[in-house]
Every structure is written in structure tokens, then in C-alpha cells.
Amino acid sequence: MRTKIIGAGGLVAALCICWACGNKGATAVSNQQSNATQNASGDLHFKAPDGWTTEQTSSSMRVAQYKLPKVEGDKEDASLVLYYFGATQGGTSQANIDRWISQMQQPDGSSSKDKAKTDTMTVNGLKVATVDVTGTYTAETAPGSKTFHNDDNYRLRAAVVETPKGNYFVKLAGPARTIARWDQSYTDYLKSFEFK
């Protein structure tokens, strides 16, 4: 009987994880401390730049989310989300970069991969792989929703931050002119990452 109870508890935990993965996101800081301490102690620290609006996270998989106010003439704000899925979850840097690039289509039908700018840098001892690509944003509005964005003249900047606790994922998407307005603050945000 005891084995069955533990088994049922494990099943409930697995279902909760699957449900959380079905929602957009990354683990909140309080949750990540308990989930990932098995691999490393410490947390990812960062500073939101002036002018960004901190929003309530809409999923337990989101560490932080921000609105970057639109520039005059753009229809909407840009959105940045910092995700953490767990110590060994979320995939490799290259797999995520390839997936992000695939979410942008080129108006002339050419390959987004050929137009994407990728780079790797070290920030406070952490390896950070980045991608920057413009085009028509075609990502799903929510994982599994089967509904997709179709936003032209968009720009996607994203990064994978490798920490002793596992990868964190940064995704910034929005109108290209608005993203350009926040270019320097996005770079400053990445450079603020520190694991301690």
C-alpha cells in the first residue's frame, strides 16, 4: 500500500511538471531554489534596466517578465521573459537558438538562419549564447495552442545563460523599432547576470 501511495504521488508530480511545461515559461526564483539545489547552490541574479516595466509572471516556469514600452508608431510593446525549467531541462543552447530562428520567417522566403546573428560571450564567468533575428514573428501564442503570431517587421533577441544550476533562457520579442530603442538596455541586462 505504501508503494502505491508513493507511486501516485510521483504520478501527480510528473503531471504537474507536464502541465507547467505546457504553459509558457520558467520557474519562479522561489521554486528554482528548491528544485535545483540538488545540482548547485546559488541563484541567478540580475538587474532590470530603467524604463522596463516588471510584470507579474504568468507561469511557474518564468523567473521574470518585463514589458519594454513601444516607440511612437509601433502598435505594441516588446516583451522579455526569463525562463528556468530545471537543472537538466530546456535543451541545449544550439537547439534553442535553432528553434528561435525558426520562429521568424523572411518576407522574401529566404532562410532566417542565414540572416540571424549569433554570438557567444562570457558574463561574470557564465557562458551566454545569443541570437538576433528580424522578420515575421510566427511563434505559437502559447505552447500547444495551435494559434500563431503573424507579426511582420518584428525582431527577436534571445540568449541561453549556462549556470551551475542549469540553463536559463532569455527571450525578447517585439516590433523591430521598439527593440532597437531598447538595444543597449537589453545588453546591459545580459551583462548584469551573476550566479551566486
N, CA, C and O of each residue as an XYZ file, in Angstrom:
784
protein
N       0.830     -1.198      0.000
C       0.000      0.000      0.000
C       0.867      1.252      0.000
O       0.581      2.208     -0.721
N       1.904      1.249      0.791
C       2.790      2.405      0.852
C       3.415      2.684     -0.509
O       3.528      3.842     -0.911
N       3.818      1.648     -1.215
C       4.406      1.810     -2.548
C       3.419      2.468     -3.499
O       3.807      3.330     -4.288
N       2.159      2.080     -3.441
C       1.147      2.659     -4.326
C       0.963      4.148     -4.054
O       0.791      4.930     -4.989
N       0.997      4.541     -2.796
C       0.835      5.957     -2.439
C       1.998      6.768     -2.979
O       1.795      7.838     -3.552
N       3.209      6.274     -2.805
C       4.378      6.971     -3.336
C       4.301      7.039     -4.850
O       4.599      8.076     -5.444
N       3.896      5.927     -5.487
C       3.743      5.910     -6.941
C       2.734      6.939     -7.408
O       2.967      7.639     -8.393
N       1.608      7.037     -6.706
C       0.578      8.014     -7.078
C       1.114      9.429     -6.897
O       0.849     10.309     -7.716
N       1.875      9.647     -5.813
C       2.478     10.969     -5.594
C       3.434     11.332     -6.708
O       3.468     12.477     -7.160
N       4.223     10.346     -7.159
C       5.146     10.581     -8.269
C       4.411     10.911     -9.551
O       4.839     11.765    -10.327
N       3.281     10.215     -9.768
C       2.475     10.475    -10.966
C       1.912     11.886    -10.934
O       1.935     12.590    -11.944
N       1.401     12.305     -9.767
C       0.870     13.669     -9.631
C       1.974     14.685     -9.892
O       1.750     15.673    -10.591
N       3.173     14.455     -9.336
C       4.297     15.373     -9.559
C       4.651     15.439    -11.039
O       4.894     16.523    -11.570
N       4.683     14.291    -11.709
C       5.003     14.263    -13.140
C       3.954     15.004    -13.943
O       4.289     15.737    -14.873
N       2.675     14.820    -13.594
C       1.606     15.535    -14.300
C       1.719     17.040    -14.104
O       1.491     17.809    -15.038
N       2.069     17.464    -12.893
C       2.255     18.898    -12.623
C       3.383     19.466    -13.470
O       3.272     20.574    -13.996
N       4.474     18.708    -13.603
C       5.604     19.161    -14.416
C       5.179     19.269    -15.876
O       5.500     20.250    -16.547
N       4.458     18.265    -16.367
C       3.983     18.298    -17.760
C       3.067     19.489    -17.989
O       3.165     20.169    -19.011
N       2.172     19.742    -17.033
C       1.264     20.877    -17.166
C       2.053     22.171    -17.205
O       1.772     23.044    -18.026
N       3.043     22.306    -16.322
C       3.841     23.532    -16.284
C       4.599     23.727    -17.588
O       4.727     24.853    -18.066
N       5.106     22.636    -18.172
C       5.828     22.740    -19.432
C       4.894     23.128    -20.571
O       5.319     23.754    -21.542
N       3.617     22.755    -20.453
C       2.639     23.112    -21.473
C       2.320     24.597    -21.438
O       1.910     25.168    -22.449
N       2.505     25.228    -20.282
C       2.333     26.672    -20.186
C       3.664     27.324    -20.524
O       4.718     26.724    -20.313
N       3.629     28.537    -21.042
C       4.872     29.225    -21.366
C       5.664     29.420    -20.080
O       5.076     29.618    -19.017
N       7.016     29.367    -20.167
C       7.672     29.900    -19.031
C       8.946     29.372    -18.471
O       9.655     28.587    -19.100
N       9.236     29.827    -17.238
C      10.397     29.431    -16.467
C      10.075     29.514    -14.998
O       9.206     30.292    -14.601
N      10.749     28.738    -14.182
C      10.446     28.636    -12.768
C      10.704     29.928    -12.020
O      11.707     30.602    -12.253
N       9.803     30.267    -11.130
C       9.979     31.442    -10.288
C      11.199     31.227     -9.403
O      11.575     30.089     -9.120
N      11.817     32.323     -8.968
C      13.047     32.239     -8.185
C      12.846     31.380     -6.943
O      13.717     30.578     -6.606
N      11.709     31.533     -6.251
C      11.484     30.754     -5.033
C      11.403     29.261     -5.339
O      11.902     28.446     -4.563
N      10.782     28.894     -6.461
C      10.688     27.488     -6.830
C      12.024     26.938     -7.300
O      12.360     25.788     -7.015
N      12.783     27.750     -8.017
C      14.031     27.232     -8.560
C      14.998     26.900     -7.440
O      15.828     26.004     -7.594
N      14.912     27.598     -6.319
C      15.818     27.307     -5.216
C      15.588     25.890     -4.712
O      16.549     25.167     -4.451
N      14.326     25.479     -4.571
C      14.066     24.140     -4.064
C      14.254     23.071     -5.131
O      14.670     21.957     -4.812
N      13.959     23.383     -6.392
C      14.047     22.383     -7.449
C      15.469     22.061     -7.865
O      15.761     20.920     -8.223
N      16.349     23.030     -7.826
C      17.651     22.822     -8.440
C      18.808     22.759     -7.459
O      19.956     22.609     -7.878
N      18.541     22.869     -6.177
C      19.641     22.848     -5.223
C      20.373     21.523     -5.222
O      21.485     21.428     -4.702
N      19.761     20.492     -5.800
C      20.443     19.207     -5.865
C      21.711     19.307     -6.705
O      22.651     18.547     -6.471
N      21.771     20.224     -7.679
C      22.938     20.335     -8.545
C      23.919     21.411     -8.095
O      25.131     21.220     -8.195
N      23.416     22.531     -7.605
C      24.303     23.621     -7.224
C      23.562     24.552     -6.289
O      22.349     24.738     -6.395
N      24.313     25.133     -5.373
C      23.688     26.138     -4.529
C      23.943     27.492     -5.168
O      24.961     27.707     -5.826
N      23.017     28.382     -4.967
C      23.121     29.707     -5.554
C      21.961     29.972     -6.485
O      21.159     29.086     -6.780
N      21.886     31.212     -6.943
C      20.827     31.636     -7.846
C      21.387     32.604     -8.870
O      22.459     33.180     -8.686
N      20.650     32.767     -9.939
C      20.999     33.753    -10.953
C      20.450     35.098    -10.499
O      19.257     35.245    -10.234
N      21.335     36.065    -10.418
C      20.948     37.426    -10.036
C      21.061     38.318    -11.263
O      21.910     38.099    -12.127
N      20.193     39.330    -11.330
C      20.156     40.215    -12.497
C      19.463     41.506    -12.104
O      18.803     41.585    -11.068
N      19.623     42.511    -12.946
C      19.022     43.824    -12.681
C      18.256     44.289    -13.907
O      18.806     44.363    -15.005
N      16.982     44.603    -13.709
C      16.162     45.135    -14.805
C      16.547     46.591    -15.060
O      16.630     47.380    -14.119
N      16.781     46.950    -16.305
C      17.154     48.329    -16.627
C      16.014     49.326    -16.376
O      14.838     48.964    -16.364
N      16.393     50.570    -16.180
C      15.415     51.645    -16.051
C      14.562     51.708    -17.311
O      15.059     51.537    -18.423
N      13.282     51.954    -17.121
C      12.370     52.088    -18.250
C      11.589     50.822    -18.553
O      10.555     50.882    -19.219
N      12.066     49.671    -18.075
C      11.333     48.425    -18.269
C      10.249     48.323    -17.194
O      10.446     48.778    -16.067
N       9.122     47.733    -17.538
C       8.046     47.521    -16.576
C       8.065     46.053    -16.156
O       7.884     45.156    -16.980
N       8.287     45.822    -14.858
C       8.272     44.456    -14.336
C       6.826     43.995    -14.231
O       5.984     44.694    -13.668
N       6.540     42.811    -14.778
C       5.188     42.266    -14.757
C       5.120     41.048    -13.848
O       6.135     40.410    -13.570
N       3.926     40.735    -13.395
C       3.697     39.505    -12.634
C       3.937     38.329    -13.576
O       3.406     38.308    -14.687
N       4.726     37.357    -13.146
C       4.973     36.204    -14.009
C       3.680     35.415    -14.193
O       2.900     35.245    -13.256
N       3.471     34.936    -15.416
C       2.221     34.246    -15.739
C       2.371     32.729    -15.719
O       1.446     32.011    -16.096
N       3.523     32.239    -15.284
C       3.753     30.803    -15.219
C       4.837     30.530    -14.182
O       5.699     31.375    -13.942
N       4.791     29.364    -13.575
C       5.815     28.987    -12.598
C       7.165     28.768    -13.267
O       8.186     28.711    -12.582
N       7.189     28.645    -14.582
C       8.436     28.433    -15.301
C       9.121     29.751    -15.672
O      10.210     29.749    -16.245
N       8.484     30.861    -15.346
C       9.047     32.176    -15.642
C       9.693     32.751    -14.387
O       9.041     32.896    -13.353
N      10.975     33.077    -14.486
C      11.678     33.694    -13.367
C      11.288     35.169    -13.292
O      11.081     35.716    -12.209
N      11.194     35.800    -14.460
C      10.853     37.227    -14.526
C      10.269     37.525    -15.895
O      10.572     36.849    -16.878
N       9.425     38.553    -15.943
C       8.943     39.006    -17.244
C       8.755     40.521    -17.204
O       8.403     41.107    -16.181
N       9.009     41.130    -18.372
C       9.001     42.582    -18.472
C       8.288     43.043    -19.731
O       8.217     42.327    -20.730
N       7.768     44.247    -19.656
C       7.241     44.945    -20.822
C       8.225     46.059    -21.132
O       8.604     46.826    -20.247
N       8.639     46.146    -22.388
C       9.520     47.220    -22.836
C       8.658     48.158    -23.682
O       8.253     47.797    -24.788
N       8.377     49.352    -23.173
C       7.406     50.237    -23.826
C       7.732     50.523    -25.290
O       8.885     50.723    -25.672
N       6.666     50.532    -26.091
C       6.775     50.752    -27.539
C       7.213     52.173    -27.853
O       7.000     53.102    -27.074
N       7.828     52.310    -29.014
C       8.172     53.637    -29.519
C       6.971     54.161    -30.301
O       6.092     53.398    -30.701
N       6.950     55.468    -30.511
C       5.854     56.081    -31.248
C       5.749     55.465    -32.644
O       6.746     55.325    -33.353
N       4.541     55.107    -33.018
C       4.308     54.500    -34.325
C       4.170     52.993    -34.282
O       3.573     52.409    -35.187
N       4.710     52.335    -33.245
C       4.538     50.884    -33.109
C       3.213     50.589    -32.414
O       2.748     51.378    -31.591
N       2.606     49.449    -32.748
C       1.283     49.103    -32.228
C       1.331     48.470    -30.845
O       0.352     48.527    -30.101
N       2.477     47.859    -30.494
C       2.533     47.180    -29.200
C       3.918     47.232    -28.590
O       4.911     47.526    -29.256
N       3.950     46.936    -27.296
C       5.205     46.894    -26.557
C       5.963     45.618    -26.895
O       5.396     44.661    -27.423
N       7.241     45.622    -26.584
C       8.037     44.401    -26.660
C       7.892     43.655    -25.335
O       7.541     44.241    -24.311
N       8.165     42.364    -25.374
C       8.042     41.534    -24.183
C       9.327     40.745    -23.986
O       9.855     40.159    -24.931
N       9.829     40.732    -22.753
C      11.007     39.926    -22.423
C      10.647     38.994    -21.282
O      10.055     39.407    -20.285
N      11.015     37.723    -21.443
C      10.779     36.721    -20.401
C      12.083     35.994    -20.118
O      12.817     35.631    -21.037
N      12.361     35.784    -18.837
C      13.486     34.966    -18.386
C      12.895     33.654    -17.863
O      12.117     33.647    -16.909
N      13.278     32.545    -18.507
C      12.744     31.226    -18.170
C      13.790     30.370    -17.452
O      14.992     30.506    -17.679
N      13.296     29.484    -16.578
C      14.136     28.433    -15.995
C      13.254     27.209    -15.817
O      12.245     27.265    -15.114
N      13.632     26.093    -16.457
C      12.800     24.899    -16.464
C      13.274     23.822    -15.496
O      12.550     22.860    -15.242
N      14.476     23.971    -14.954
C      15.033     22.964    -14.068
C      16.465     22.659    -14.456
O      16.926     23.040    -15.532
N      17.162     21.971    -13.573
C      18.602     21.765    -13.722
C      19.005     21.122    -15.048
O      20.039     21.483    -15.612
N      18.227     20.197    -15.547
C      18.602     19.491    -16.784
C      17.539     19.649    -17.865
O      17.484     18.848    -18.798
N      16.705     20.663    -17.751
C      15.574     20.835    -18.662
C      15.783     22.011    -19.614
O      16.591     22.902    -19.353
N      15.050     21.997    -20.705
C      15.031     23.146    -21.604
C      15.866     22.999    -22.856
O      15.721     23.796    -23.783
N      16.731     22.010    -22.913
C      17.507     21.778    -24.128
C      18.814     22.544    -24.184
O      19.114     23.374    -23.327
N      19.581     22.240    -25.218
C      20.907     22.837    -25.390
C      20.795     24.250    -25.942
O      19.742     24.672    -26.419
N      21.901     24.963    -25.864
C      21.948     26.318    -26.423
C      21.625     26.287    -27.908
O      20.796     27.068    -28.375
N      22.264     25.398    -28.654
C      22.066     25.361    -30.100
C      20.640     24.983    -30.472
O      20.077     25.553    -31.406
N      20.049     24.035    -29.758
C      18.670     23.625    -30.055
C      17.712     24.794    -29.856
O      16.783     24.975    -30.644
N      17.928     25.586    -28.815
C      17.065     26.736    -28.562
C      17.288     27.841    -29.583
O      16.331     28.464    -30.044
N      18.532     28.084    -29.936
C      18.812     29.102    -30.957
C      18.155     28.717    -32.276
O      17.546     29.559    -32.936
N      18.276     27.445    -32.665
C      17.640     26.975    -33.903
C      16.120     27.135    -33.833
O      15.493     27.537    -34.813
N      15.529     26.822    -32.682
C      14.079     26.943    -32.526
C      13.650     28.404    -32.617
O      12.659     28.722    -33.275
N      14.396     29.294    -31.958
C      14.044     30.717    -32.013
C      14.145     31.249    -33.443
O      13.276     31.995    -33.896
N      15.198     30.865    -34.143
C      15.351     31.307    -35.535
C      14.171     30.824    -36.376
O      13.689     31.545    -37.249
N      13.708     29.603    -36.111
C      12.590     29.043    -36.892
C      11.277     29.781    -36.629
O      10.323     29.630    -37.393
N      11.216     30.572    -35.565
C      10.007     31.335    -35.249
C       9.931     32.644    -36.034
O       8.954     33.385    -35.918
N      10.961     32.927    -36.834
C      10.989     34.137    -37.659
C      11.032     33.735    -39.125
O      11.905     32.968    -39.532
N      10.102     34.242    -39.917
C      10.059     33.975    -41.362
C      10.462     35.240    -42.108
O      10.160     36.351    -41.674
N      11.141     35.063    -43.221
C      11.581     36.204    -44.017
C      10.534     36.517    -45.085
O      10.023     35.604    -45.733
N      10.210     37.802    -45.277
C       9.189     38.190    -46.259
C       9.501     37.710    -47.676
O       8.592     37.441    -48.461
N      10.799     37.605    -47.998
C      11.175     37.190    -49.353
C      11.340     35.676    -49.478
O      11.736     35.175    -50.531
N      11.032     34.945    -48.393
C      11.122     33.492    -48.432
C      12.515     32.944    -48.198
O      12.712     31.728    -48.210
N      13.481     33.815    -47.986
C      14.853     33.353    -47.738
C      14.965     32.753    -46.335
O      14.028     32.830    -45.540
N      16.101     32.165    -46.050
C      16.319     31.485    -44.781
C      16.627     32.483    -43.656
O      17.519     33.322    -43.778
N      15.869     32.371    -42.562
C      16.145     33.205    -41.389
C      17.498     32.853    -40.784
O      18.169     33.705    -40.202
N      17.896     31.582    -40.928
C      19.179     31.142    -40.375
C      20.334     31.919    -41.013
O      21.325     32.228    -40.351
N      20.194     32.232    -42.310
C      21.242     32.993    -42.996
C      21.301     34.446    -42.538
O      22.341     35.093    -42.656
N      20.196     34.958    -42.021
C      20.134     36.364    -41.610
C      20.362     36.556    -40.109
O      20.643     37.667    -39.659
N      20.239     35.472    -39.336
C      20.380     35.556    -37.882
C      21.824     35.826    -37.483
O      22.760     35.301    -38.086
N      21.986     36.648    -36.464
C      23.305     36.907    -35.898
C      23.404     36.131    -34.587
O      22.591     36.315    -33.682
N      24.404     35.268    -34.497
C      24.622     34.510    -33.261
C      25.988     34.868    -32.699
O      26.897     35.259    -33.431
N      26.114     34.729    -31.397
C      27.370     35.069    -30.737
C      27.439     34.315    -29.410
O      26.430     33.818    -28.910
N      28.622     34.243    -28.862
C      28.828     33.681    -27.524
C      29.718     34.632    -26.754
O      30.715     35.129    -27.278
N      29.357     34.881    -25.514
C      30.176     35.745    -24.665
C      30.211     35.161    -23.263
O      29.444     34.255    -22.936
N      31.097     35.682    -22.450
C      31.184     35.275    -21.050
C      30.813     36.476    -20.188
O      31.378     37.559    -20.335
N      29.857     36.269    -19.288
C      29.384     37.325    -18.397
C      29.559     36.852    -16.958
O      28.899     35.908    -16.525
N      30.437     37.502    -16.231
C      30.694     37.129    -14.834
C      30.915     35.628    -14.673
O      30.409     35.010    -13.736
N      31.682     35.050    -15.606
C      32.023     33.633    -15.557
C      30.982     32.702    -16.157
O      31.185     31.488    -16.174
N      29.863     33.246    -16.655
C      28.793     32.433    -17.245
C      28.849     32.513    -18.756
O      28.989     33.598    -19.321
N      28.740     31.359    -19.418
C      28.693     31.346    -20.883
C      27.288     31.744    -21.326
O      26.292     31.206    -20.841
N      27.227     32.698    -22.261
C      25.947     33.190    -22.762
C      25.967     33.109    -24.291
O      26.781     33.761    -24.945
N      25.068     32.308    -24.846
C      24.918     32.199    -26.304
C      23.731     33.059    -26.714
O      22.664     32.980    -26.105
N      23.915     33.890    -27.755
C      22.868     34.828    -28.145
C      22.485     34.675    -29.612
O      23.254     34.173    -30.432
N      21.264     35.125    -29.913
C      20.776     35.179    -31.287
C      19.970     36.457    -31.461
O      19.304     36.918    -30.534
N      20.039     37.020    -32.660
C      19.330     38.252    -33.005
C      18.843     38.096    -34.444
O      19.653     37.941    -35.359
N      17.515     38.137    -34.652
C      16.977     37.934    -35.997
C      15.693     38.748    -36.173
O      14.887     38.857    -35.248
N      15.511     39.315    -37.360
C      14.303     40.070    -37.668
C      13.499     39.336    -38.747
O      14.013     38.453    -39.433
N      12.239     39.719    -38.878
C      11.364     39.124    -39.889
C       9.931     39.125    -39.408
O       9.528     40.002    -38.644
N       9.158     38.149    -39.850
C       7.773     37.981    -39.401
C       7.774     36.950    -38.283
O       8.208     35.813    -38.468
N       7.287     37.359    -37.132
C       7.275     36.516    -35.940
C       6.096     35.551    -36.032
O       4.943     35.970    -36.136
N       6.405     34.233    -35.992
C       5.369     33.221    -36.212
C       5.289     32.177    -35.097
O       4.760     31.086    -35.310
N       5.808     32.500    -33.914
C       5.759     31.539    -32.801
C       4.314     31.283    -32.377
O       3.430     32.104    -32.624
N       4.084     30.137    -31.736
C       2.762     29.867    -31.160
C       2.470     30.916    -30.097
O       3.368     31.344    -29.372
N       1.207     31.328    -30.008
C       0.835     32.310    -28.987
C       0.970     31.719    -27.589
O       1.240     32.445    -26.633
N       0.785     30.405    -27.463
C       1.025     29.651    -26.231
C       1.346     28.223    -26.654
O       0.743     27.717    -27.600
N       2.294     27.555    -25.967
C       2.650     26.198    -26.365
C       1.423     25.283    -26.454
O       0.626     25.195    -25.520
N       1.293     24.609    -27.592
C       0.194     23.684    -27.790
C      -1.122     24.329    -28.206
O      -2.119     23.631    -28.389
N      -1.139     25.655    -28.359
C      -2.398     26.363    -28.659
C      -2.850     26.190    -30.101
O      -4.032     26.345    -30.405
N      -1.916     25.870    -30.988
C      -2.199     25.755    -32.427
C      -2.611     27.092    -33.047
O      -3.093     27.129    -34.179
N      -2.423     28.177    -32.314
C      -2.613     29.514    -32.878
C      -1.251     30.203    -32.875
O      -0.462     30.040    -31.943
N      -0.988     30.967    -33.921
C       0.352     31.507    -34.123
C       0.324     33.014    -34.322
O      -0.637     33.581    -34.842
N       1.416     33.644    -33.889
C       1.619     35.050    -34.207
C       1.805     35.160    -35.722
O       2.205     34.203    -36.384
N       1.512     36.321    -36.242
C       1.827     36.639    -37.630
C       2.163     38.128    -37.669
O       1.467     38.930    -38.291
N       3.260     38.469    -36.979
C       3.633     39.864    -36.763
C       4.825     40.221    -37.646
O       5.941     39.753    -37.422
N       4.570     41.061    -38.659
C       5.669     41.430    -39.555
C       6.504     42.556    -38.959
O       6.070     43.282    -38.065
N       7.716     42.671    -39.488
C       8.689     43.663    -39.027
C       8.951     43.532    -37.520
O       8.969     44.519    -36.784
N       9.152     42.293    -37.092
C       9.459     42.006    -35.701
C      10.941     41.663    -35.573
O      11.624     41.367    -36.553
N      11.399     41.714    -34.353
C      12.776     41.327    -34.052
C      12.768     40.453    -32.814
O      12.043     40.715    -31.854
N      13.572     39.425    -32.848
C      13.700     38.510    -31.724
C      15.160     38.493    -31.290
O      16.054     38.192    -32.080
N      15.382     38.817    -30.032
C      16.712     38.691    -29.435
C      16.561     37.703    -28.284
O      15.645     37.825    -27.471
N      17.446     36.742    -28.218
C      17.319     35.716    -27.186
C      18.697     35.240    -26.753
O      19.695     35.460    -27.440
N      18.728     34.583    -25.600
C      20.004     34.118    -25.057
C      19.792     32.889    -24.187
O      18.739     32.709    -23.575
N      20.823     32.046    -24.148
C      20.876     30.924    -23.213
C      22.032     31.211    -22.270
O      23.168     31.406    -22.701
N      21.727     31.237    -20.971
C      22.726     31.525    -19.946
C      23.028     30.218    -19.215
O      22.158     29.657    -18.549
N      24.253     29.741    -19.343
C      24.643     28.479    -18.712
C      25.128     28.754    -17.294
O      26.076     29.514    -17.097
N      24.477     28.134    -16.300
C      24.863     28.313    -14.901
C      25.145     26.945    -14.279
O      24.802     25.922    -14.872
N      25.763     26.908    -13.096
C      25.990     25.628    -12.418
C      24.683     24.897    -12.091
O      24.696     23.700    -11.802
N      23.573     25.607    -12.136
C      22.266     25.064    -11.788
C      21.467     24.653    -13.024
O      20.345     24.161    -12.904
N      22.038     24.852    -14.200
C      21.319     24.569    -15.436
C      21.120     25.837    -16.242
O      21.478     26.930    -15.803
N      20.547     25.683    -17.421
C      20.380     26.810    -18.335
C      19.180     27.677    -17.988
O      18.122     27.189    -17.592
N      19.382     28.977    -18.148
C      18.304     29.965    -18.107
C      18.136     30.477    -19.533
O      19.094     30.508    -20.306
N      16.922     30.875    -19.875
C      16.614     31.273    -21.243
C      15.973     32.654    -21.250
O      15.005     32.906    -20.533
N      16.524     33.542    -22.066
C      16.015     34.905    -22.192
C      15.401     35.039    -23.585
O      16.034     34.687    -24.580
N      14.175     35.543    -23.656
C      13.549     35.758    -24.967
C      12.898     37.132    -24.995
O      12.008     37.434    -24.199
N      13.358     37.953    -25.920
C      12.818     39.291    -26.143
C      12.243     39.331    -27.553
O      12.947     39.033    -28.518
N      10.976     39.697    -27.679
C      10.344     39.794    -28.990
C       9.455     41.025    -29.024
O       8.828     41.387    -28.029
N       9.412     41.662    -30.194
C       8.552     42.828    -30.353
C       8.839     43.525    -31.660
O       9.682     43.076    -32.436
N       8.134     44.632    -31.912
C       8.369     45.393    -33.134
C       9.837     45.814    -33.239
O      10.451     46.213    -32.249
N      10.385     45.722    -34.441
C      11.823     45.947    -34.643
C      12.280     47.318    -34.142
O      13.347     47.426    -33.539
N      11.490     48.362    -34.382
C      11.915     49.703    -33.943
C      11.911     49.816    -32.421
O      12.773     50.472    -31.838
N      10.945     49.180    -31.792
C      10.905     49.192    -30.319
C      12.088     48.425    -29.746
O      12.714     48.877    -28.788
N      12.399     47.270    -30.323
C      13.562     46.500    -29.852
C      14.838     47.332    -30.026
O      15.703     47.344    -29.150
N      14.947     48.028    -31.167
C      16.132     48.872    -31.402
C      16.251     49.942    -30.321
O      17.354     50.263    -29.879
N      15.123     50.489    -29.900
C      15.123     51.514    -28.847
C      15.741     50.972    -27.556
O      16.390     51.710    -26.815
N      15.533     49.672    -27.292
C      15.987     49.068    -26.037
C      17.251     48.215    -26.200
O      17.597     47.454    -25.297
N      17.940     48.332    -27.331
C      19.136     47.512    -27.584
C      20.160     47.575    -26.457
O      20.593     46.543    -25.943
N      20.542     48.781    -26.081
C      21.600     48.923    -25.071
C      21.149     48.385    -23.718
O      21.926     47.739    -23.016
N      19.889     48.649    -23.346
C      19.431     48.164    -22.044
C      19.321     46.637    -22.028
O      19.519     46.017    -20.983
N      19.007     46.026    -23.174
C      18.990     44.567    -23.260
C      20.401     44.018    -23.041
O      20.591     43.054    -22.299
N      21.380     44.635    -23.685
C      22.770     44.214    -23.486
C      23.186     44.390    -22.035
O      23.853     43.525    -21.467
N      22.794     45.507    -21.433
C      23.101     45.743    -20.021
C      22.452     44.687    -19.131
O      23.045     44.244    -18.148
N      21.235     44.287    -19.482
C      20.524     43.256    -18.721
C      21.310     41.948    -18.760
O      21.523     41.318    -17.724
N      21.739     41.541    -19.951
C      22.530     40.314    -20.056
C      23.819     40.413    -19.244
O      24.225     39.452    -18.589
N      24.449     41.562    -19.291
C      25.724     41.741    -18.579
C      25.552     41.817    -17.069
O      26.531     41.743    -16.327
N      24.312     41.964    -16.610
C      24.065     42.011    -15.153
C      23.964     40.614    -14.556
O      23.969     40.472    -13.333
N      23.873     39.572    -15.393
C      23.702     38.226    -14.857
C      24.911     37.794    -14.039
O      26.063     37.958    -14.443
N      24.603     37.239    -12.880
C      25.660     36.763    -11.986
C      25.080     35.609    -11.172
O      23.972     35.708    -10.645
N      25.822     34.534    -11.074
C      25.377     33.374    -10.296
C      26.113     33.373     -8.977
O      27.341     33.305     -8.932
N      25.341     33.449     -7.892
C      25.974     33.430     -6.557
C      25.022     32.905     -5.503
O      25.386     32.821     -4.330
